[in-house]
Amino acid sequence: MSAVSLFFIGAVLFVNGLTLLGRIEPKGGAPVNALVGAVLVANAARLALPSEAGEAALAEAAGFLLFGITYLWVALNAWTGHDPKGLGWYFAWATGVSVFLGLIALIHSEDWKLAMLWLLWAILFATFFGVIALERTDLVFAAGWLAIMEAFFTASVPGGLELIGKWDDDATTVVVAIGTVAVVGAFLALARRPVPAADGG
């Protein structure tokens, strides 16, 4: 994925995590969701529309669109007060798509680091599905912190490393490993903590 887009995906995950934790009102987080979502959709169109677009470009476009639609939908719900259940079930679909894109990265591109990022995003989408569609209020606290941690470990840090040309270095193996342990471990621990319902996006 584009380094700049990945960098700013982290910003939205950070804001949405704080929203789930009740630190930001949903309407307060809507502008960054809408702005970054629109940029991601535009990037997807730029990659997918040319007739010569290859498999790699189409897979990257699908990733941009997956996140872009998510963020635009979050913004729309915050501004209009629509029932979030539709978004919640979209997250179930997004979970499967994330696994699929991870397999493409691993099998066709042999990019295990990107495949791992997609796996971690699949976990995040699945958690959002549980919170919104299944109304698992006991997962709200975990989902908020999971979004915040993934904002850094799966988006802004990898995006920043790619911006400075360091993503292909061996050091990124450590980044991905730490991110995986921190995100999955924290989720398993925090998921056991029941908390009152909270609004989020």
C-alpha positions, 0 to 999 in steps of 0.5 A: 500500500502507498506509504502516505496513505498507510501513514494516514490510515494510522491517524484515523485508527487512532481517532476512532480508537479514542472515540470507542474509549469515549475520549472523542465524540463521534461527530468530532472524529467524523472530519478525519474519517471523511477526508482520509476516506475520500483520499483512499477512494481516489487512490483506489480509482487511480490504480484500478481504472487504467486499462493496463492495471495489473494484479498488484495494482488491483489488489492495492486498489481493493485495499484502499477501497476497503478502508476508504469505504469504512471511513466514509461510512463512519463519518456518514453515521456520525453526522446523520445518526444512522443505525450502525448495524449496517456498518457492523455487518460490513466489518464481517465482510471486511474481515474476509476480504482482509484475509483474502488480500493477505493471501494475495500478498503472501502467495502472489507477491511473497510479501509476508510482512504485508500479509501479516498486516492484513491479518492484523487488520482482519482481527481489528475488523472482526472485533468491530463486527463483534462490537457493532453488529453483535452488540458485544459491549464487553469488547468496546474497551478492547476494540478501542485499545486495539485500534489505537495500537494497530494505528501505530504498529500496522499503519503509521510506523510501517508507513513511516518506514516506507516513506524513508525507504526502510520498510524492506530492511530486516528491522521491519521484521522486528516491528511486525513481530512486536506489533503482532505480539502487542496487538494480539496479546493486548486484545486477548487480555483486554477482551476479558474486561467487561465495560459499559457500552460506548459510542464509537466509529 
